């Protein structure tokens, strides 16, 4: 398995994996999802990045890191190929997003999720994210949020 940065030839996999996962778990895409899919290149031009886990040119998983404000970044749109074994691909792209954000000045990483997504929650906790409370979860399906404060010795 190899991890690569955004390559337009895998853009549709990013959209498909996330669409499948969201619709399967929640029944429909929200406006924020559609906006995110329509602004992939714009987010990358502003410093964001999508990472893909590949095996034999087959995309296994993907994840996006997007800069916010005040040295905070969001890790979002973690998705995987429902037709292939993942082999730790979700964790690998998630970690690549964390590293990328940190290398690009992130002092805090944020995630919006849903408490029923046990596999995703396990990944967040595995990498040291802690639950935080928000007044607005930005998505109808969002009911839990996490943050990770980058240790000083790592933050750039």
N, C-alpha and C positions, 0 to 999 in steps of 0.2 A: 504494500500500500504506500502511495506517496501523497503528500499534501502539497497542493499548488494554490497560488493566488488566483484571483479572478481571471477567467478566460471566457470570452463571450460565447465560445462554443458550448459551454456548460450552463449558460444563463437559463435556458429552458428547464434544465434539471433542477436548478435552484427554485424556480417558480413552481414546477410540478411537485417536487418533494414537499414543499411547504403547503401548497394548496391541498394536496392529498391528505396531509397530516391534519390540517386545520378543519377541513370539511369532515373527515372521518371522526374527529374528536368533538367538534362543535357544530357541525351541520352547515356552516356557511362562512364565506369570507366577509370580513368587515372592510369598511372603506379604508381604514389605515393599512390593511394588508394590500389592497389593490394599489394604493398610493406608493407603498414600499416597492412593489413589483415594477411599477411604472417609472420609478426614479432610481433604479440600480446604478446606472452610469453617473447620474448626478451625485449620488451619495459617495461613489468612488472618487469622483473628481474633487469632492470636498474632504478627501482624506480617508474615507471608509474603505473597507476591504471585505471581500467574500473569499473564504477558503473552501476548497473542494478536496475530498479524499477520493483518490482514484485507485483502481486496480484494473490492470489491462485495459485502460482507457474507459472503463465503466465507472461512472460516478456512484459512490457509496453514500456520501453524506456531504452536507454543506452548512456553513454558518457565516454570519455577517457581523462585523464590528463597525459601529457608526459613531463618529465624534458628536458630542452634544455641546455643552458649554461648561465653562469653569473646570476644564481638565477632566471632565467626566465623559465616559463612553458607554454606549449601550451595546451589549452582546445580544443578538436577536436572530430570528429566522433560522434556528437550528433544525435541520430536516434531514431525513435519510431515505434511501431507496427501499421501498417496501418489498421489492422483488428480489433483493440480493442480501446475503448475510452481511452484517455491518462490520464485524471484526474490530470493534473499538473505534470505528471511523467517526462516530459522533463526538466522542471524547477528544479525538485527535484534532478535529476542525475547531472544536470549542477552545481547546488550549491554544491553537494557532491564533485564534482571534484575540484571546487574552494577551498573548505575547506581542502581537502586532499593536494592539492598543497601548500597551505599556511602553513599547519601543517608540511610540509616537506621542508620548507625553501624558498618557492617562494616569491620573492619580486615584480615580475611582471608576469602577465598572458596575453597570446596572443591568438588571434583567427584569422584565415583566413576564409573568407566566400564569399558570393555573395549577391549583393544588392537586388536581386529579392526574397530572402528568408525572407519575412516579419516576419513570426512567430519566426524564429531563431533570427533575429535582435532585435525583441522585448525582448527576453530573455536576450540578451547581455546587452542591454541598461537598462533593469530592475535591473541588478546587478551592474551597475555603469561602464561598459566598455565604453571607448571613442574611436571614430574612429581615426585611424592613417594612414598615407600614407606610402606605401612601393614601392621599385623599382621592387621587384620580389614577386609575390603572391604565388609562389610554385605550383600552380595548374592553368591549363588553365581556369577553371571556377572561380578562385579567382579574385575578383575585389574590395574587401573591406577587411580591417583588423581593428581589435580592440585591445586595451590593457587596462589593469587594473593594476594600481600601488597599491600594498598592503599597507595599512596604517601602519606606523611604529609600532603602539601599537599592531597590529595584527601579523605582520611579526615576524617570529622566527629566 
